[in-house]
Amino acid sequence: MTKELQVINHEGQLVTDSRDVAEMVGKQHAHLLRDIKGYLEVLDPNPKLDSANFFIENTYKDGNNQTRPCFLLTKKGCDMVANKMTGEKGILFTATYVTRFEEMENVLKSKTHSLPMTYKEALQALLIEVEKNECLQIENSTFKQQIGEMKPKVSYYDIVLKSPSALSVTEISKDYGMSANKFNRLLHDLGIQYKQGKVWFLYSKYHDKGYTKTETYTYDIDKTRVSTKWTQKGRLFLYDILKQNNVLPMIEQDIQYIA
């Protein structure tokens, strides 16, 4: 047993050459071929057993450039040959082919991409890569569009979320480049609030959502004034409602202009 057993990938199946097996087990190649043909005589008539899962007919060129027969043995084929062997040779052959097949299986598993073996496989591999690239381009375009759609909202939301306190309508209206009076009238036109006396109140479908805080403060010792301020939740609510009506804060108007 002087030669190392070579295991190769033959059309997606791991095999070894009968010449290598014969040399390892100390048997003439012609005798091993005779044994394999005997196995095939038993396997081929059996419809439940595919002999190609054990032995694959093949040829090689000898030193005189003559075509000679050989077989490629799968792991199952090696099992069958080893089962007929006894003693040290049988043990060493079994240990060797089991190890070599396992090593080759691990090599194939470790490869992320296997190289195509035929022109057809190369074309199939190319088609797969083209389809992958097309999918990536579509995903990239979709991602860019989503980012473009989200970017204004994110930038304004970031500003809102950084402001923990409630804000007066004067402060919010500046975000939109409006005066407080104009902004209040816009919210009234959109059915968000109504005015009672000098104070703006939310309509009933909004007043219990946590959008505003009503504060009462005293001035001139005995006089009080009611002021409605918008919470950050209310500020984001206004952002969504106004955007639906094509009213954007100044920061997003700038982004749209740049885009």
C-alpha positions in Angstrom: 0.0 0.0 0.0 2.4 2.6 -1.3 0.2 5.0 -3.1 -2.1 7.6 -1.5 -5.7 7.2 -2.5 -7.0 10.1 -4.6 -10.6 11.1 -4.2 -12.0 13.4 -6.9 -15.3 15.1 -7.7 -16.8 13.4 -10.8 -20.0 15.1 -12.0 -21.0 16.0 -8.5 -20.1 12.6 -7.0 -17.0 11.8 -5.0 -15.1 8.8 -6.5 -11.7 7.2 -6.6 -10.0 5.3 -9.4 -9.9 1.5 -9.5 -6.2 1.6 -10.4 -5.4 3.4 -7.1 -7.6 1.0 -5.1 -5.8 -2.0 -6.7 -2.4 -0.7 -5.9 -3.4 0.1 -2.3 -4.8 -3.4 -1.6 -2.0 -5.2 -3.4 -4.1 -6.7 -6.1 -3.6 -6.7 -9.9 -5.9 -4.2 -11.6 -7.3 -6.8 -13.9 -8.3 -8.9 -10.9 -10.1 -6.0 -9.3 -11.9 -5.3 -12.5 -13.0 -8.9 -12.6 -14.3 -8.6 -9.0 -16.2 -5.4 -9.8 -17.8 -6.9 -12.9 -18.9 -9.7 -10.7 -20.6 -7.2 -8.3 -22.3 -5.6 -11.3 -23.8 -8.9 -12.4 -25.6 -9.0 -9.1 -26.5 -5.3 -8.9 -27.7 -4.6 -12.4 -30.7 -7.0 -12.5 -32.0 -5.5 -9.2 -34.3 -2.5 -10.0 -34.0 -1.1 -6.5 -30.2 -0.8 -6.7 -28.5 1.6 -9.1 -25.0 0.2 -9.8 -23.8 3.8 -10.7 -24.1 4.5 -7.0 -21.3 2.0 -6.5 -19.2 1.7 -9.7 -19.0 3.9 -12.7 -17.4 2.6 -15.9 -14.5 4.7 -17.2 -11.4 4.5 -19.4 -7.8 5.7 -19.3 -4.7 5.8 -21.6 -1.9 3.5 -20.8 1.8 4.1 -21.5 1.3 3.0 -25.1 -1.5 5.5 -25.5 -4.0 2.6 -25.7 -7.4 3.0 -24.2 -8.0 0.7 -21.2 -11.0 0.1 -19.0 -11.2 1.1 -15.4 -13.9 1.9 -12.8 -14.6 4.9 -10.6 -15.6 3.7 -7.2 -17.9 5.7 -4.9 -17.7 5.4 -1.2 -20.4 2.7 -1.4 -18.2 0.9 -4.0 -15.2 1.1 -1.7 -17.4 -0.3 1.1 -18.3 -3.3 -1.1 -14.6 -4.0 -2.0 -13.5 -3.6 1.6 -16.2 -6.0 2.9 -14.5 -8.8 0.9 -11.2 -8.1 2.4 -9.7 -9.5 5.7 -6.6 -8.9 7.7 -4.3 -5.9 7.9 -4.9 -4.8 4.2 -8.6 -4.7 4.7 -8.4 -2.6 7.8 -5.9 -0.2 6.4 -7.8 0.2 3.1 -11.0 0.9 5.0 -9.4 3.5 7.3 -7.8 5.2 4.3 -10.8 5.5 2.0 -13.1 6.5 4.9 -10.6 9.3 5.8 -10.0 10.5 2.3 -13.7 10.7 1.4 -14.4 12.5 4.6 -11.6 15.0 3.9 -12.9 15.7 0.4 -16.5 16.1 1.7 -15.2 18.7 4.2 -13.3 20.5 1.4 -16.4 20.8 -0.7 -18.4 22.0 2.2 -15.9 24.7 3.1 -16.0 26.1 -0.4 -18.6 28.8 -0.7 -18.5 28.7 -4.5 -17.5 25.7 -6.5 -15.8 26.2 -9.9 -17.9 25.0 -12.9 -16.6 21.7 -14.4 -18.3 22.0 -17.8 -19.3 24.7 -20.2 -23.0 24.1 -19.3 -22.2 24.5 -15.6 -20.3 27.7 -16.4 -23.3 29.1 -18.2 -25.6 28.1 -15.4 -23.3 29.7 -12.8 -23.1 32.9 -14.9 -26.9 33.0 -15.1 -27.2 32.6 -11.4 -24.7 35.4 -10.8 -26.6 37.7 -13.3 -29.9 37.0 -11.6 -28.2 37.7 -8.2 -26.8 41.0 -9.5 -30.2 42.0 -10.9 -31.9 41.3 -7.6 -29.2 43.2 -5.7 -29.7 46.2 -8.1 -33.4 46.1 -7.5 -33.0 45.8 -3.8 -30.4 48.7 -3.9 -32.8 50.9 -5.9 -35.6 50.1 -3.6 -33.5 50.7 -0.5 -32.4 54.1 -1.9 -36.0 55.1 -2.6 -37.1 54.0 0.9 -34.2 56.0 2.3 -35.2 59.0 0.2 -38.8 58.7 1.4 -37.7 58.3 5.0 -34.9 60.8 5.2 -37.0 64.0 5.7 -39.2 62.3 8.3 -36.2 61.0 10.2 -34.5 64.3 10.2 -37.5 66.1 11.5 -38.4 63.3 14.0 -34.8 63.5 15.3 -35.3 67.2 16.1 -38.7 66.5 17.7 -37.4 63.6 19.9 -34.5 65.7 21.1 -37.0 68.2 22.6 -38.6 66.8 25.8 -40.8 69.7 26.7 -44.1 70.9 25.5 -44.0 73.7 22.9 -46.2 76.7 22.2 -47.9 77.0 18.8 -45.5 80.0 18.2 -42.5 77.7 18.5 -44.0 75.0 16.3 -45.3 77.4 13.6 -41.7 78.6 13.1 -40.8 75.1 12.0 -43.2 75.7 9.1 -42.3 79.3 8.3 -45.6 80.6 9.5 -46.9 83.0 12.1 -48.8 81.6 15.1 -52.1 83.0 13.8 -51.7 81.5 10.4 -50.7 78.2 11.8 -53.7 78.1 14.2 -56.1 78.9 11.3 -54.6 76.1 9.2 -55.2 73.6 12.0 -58.7 74.9 12.3 -59.3 74.5 8.6 -58.0 70.9 8.9 -60.5 70.1 11.6 -58.0 69.7 14.4 -58.9 72.6 16.7 -61.5 75.3 17.4 -61.3 78.6 19.2 -63.2 79.5 22.3 -62.6 83.0 23.5 -58.9 83.5 23.1 -58.0 79.9 23.6 -57.6 77.1 21.0 -58.9 73.7 22.0 -58.8 70.3 20.2 -61.9 68.8 18.8 -63.2 65.9 20.9 -61.7 63.1 18.7 -58.2 64.4 19.5 -58.4 65.9 23.0 -57.7 62.7 24.9 -54.7 61.6 22.8 -52.1 63.3 24.8 -51.3 65.8 22.0 -51.6 69.0 24.1 -51.2 70.3 27.7 -53.3 73.1 29.0 -51.4 75.4 31.4 -52.9 78.2 33.5 -50.6 80.9 34.8 -51.2 84.1 36.8 -50.2 87.6 35.8 -51.0 91.0 37.4 -51.5 89.3 40.8 -55.2 88.4 40.3 -55.4 87.7 36.6 -55.0 84.3 35.0 -54.5 83.1 31.4 -54.9 79.7 29.8 -52.3 78.5 27.4 -52.4 75.4 25.2 -49.0 73.8 24.4 -48.2 70.9 22.2 -46.5 67.8 23.5 -43.8 66.0 21.4 -46.5 63.3 20.6 -48.8 66.1 19.4 -46.0 67.6 17.4 -45.4 64.4 15.5 -49.2 64.1 15.0 -49.2 67.5 13.4 -46.3 66.6 11.3 -48.2 63.5 9.9 -51.4 65.4 9.3 -49.7 68.4 7.7 -47.5 66.2 5.4 -50.7 64.5 4.2 -51.8 67.9 3.1 -48.5 68.8 1.5 -47.4 71.1 4.2 -43.8 70.4 5.2 -41.5 71.9 7.8 -38.8 74.2 6.5 -36.0 71.7 7.0 -37.8 69.2 4.7 -38.5 71.9 2.2 -34.8 72.5 2.0 -34.1 68.8 1.6 -36.6 68.5 -1.2 -35.1 71.5 -2.9 -31.6 70.1 -2.8 -32.8 66.7 -4.0 
